[in-house]
Amino acid sequence: MNTHLANGDVSAYGFACGYVQAWTTDGAHNYYGTDANGVMLYHAGACFHVRTRIVGETHDDYGTAIRAYGARVDWQSFDTLTEARAAYRREITRVKRASRA
């Protein structure tokens, strides 16, 4: 089974194996390895999660968000991968717009 689809997205099998799909404004592949604006899609438990970080949000050693300079992290949960992928793409568009502002 493949962990990624032909378009580069993580497959349902990949998510079940613990893979995470992330997009950041600085091109880093690790959402927690950068403090740039970004979006992360992952599977945990029985649902899919989409996290969006905008403007200077940082994290402690345990992955807990720490507010810095009024930045925010939005967290959405979905029952299906289809819904989560749609939200992931919407959030990337929102972050791109916020980064231009």
N, C-alpha and C positions, 0 to 999 in steps of 0.2 A: 504494500500500500504506500502511496505517496503522501508525504507530509505537506507538500505544496502543490497548488494548481498550476496550470500552464501560464496563467497571468501573474504568478508570483505570490498570490494570496496563500495564506495558510489553509490547508484543507481541514475538514471536520476531523479526520483521523489525526492530523497534526495537532489540533487543539486538544484532542483526547490524550495525546502524548505529552502535553505540557508546553507546546510551542506558543509563542506570543507574536502577534502582528503589531508592529509599531511604525509610526511615521513621525518625524520631528523636523522642525524648520532648519536645523543644522545638518540634517542627513544622517544623524547617528542612528544605529539600529537598536540601541538599548535605551528605552524610555527613561530608565532610572540612571543611565550613565551620562546624562546630559541635563542641563537646566534650561534648555531651549523649549519653546512651545512645542507641544506634541499631542498625539492621540495614540492610545493603546487599546487593542482588542484582545481579549483572552477568555478562556473558559475556566470556570471554577464551580465545583458542585454540580448543580443541575441547570445552570444558566450561563449566558455569555455576558461579559462586562465590557463597557467602553468607557475609558477614562480620558478626559481632555484636560490638559494643563495649558494655561495661558498666562503669560507675563511673569517670568521670574520665580515660578513655584519651585521649591526644592524639597528634598526628602531626607529623613533621617536614616540611620543604618538599617532600620526595620521596614523601610518602604512607606512609612507614615508621612503624609503630606504636612509640610510646615509652611504656613503662610508667610510670605515675604513681599513687602512693598505692595500690598493689596492685591496680589495675584490670586487666582482661583483654580480649583480642580473640580470639574464636574464628573460625576460617576453615574452611569446609566446601566441598568440590567435588563436583559432580554431572554425570553424563553427559547427563541430560535436563532440559528446562525444567520438566516436570511435577514431578519430584523436587525440583528447586531451589525452585519456588514453595511446595511443601508445607513444606520446611524453613524458608523465609523466613517463612511465617505462624507456624510453631511458635516461631521465634526472637523474633518480635514479642511473642507471648504471654509468653515467658520474660522478656523485657526489661521488659514491663509489670509482671509480678510482682516482679521484682528492684527496680524503681523504687519500688514501694509499700513495700518492706521497710525 
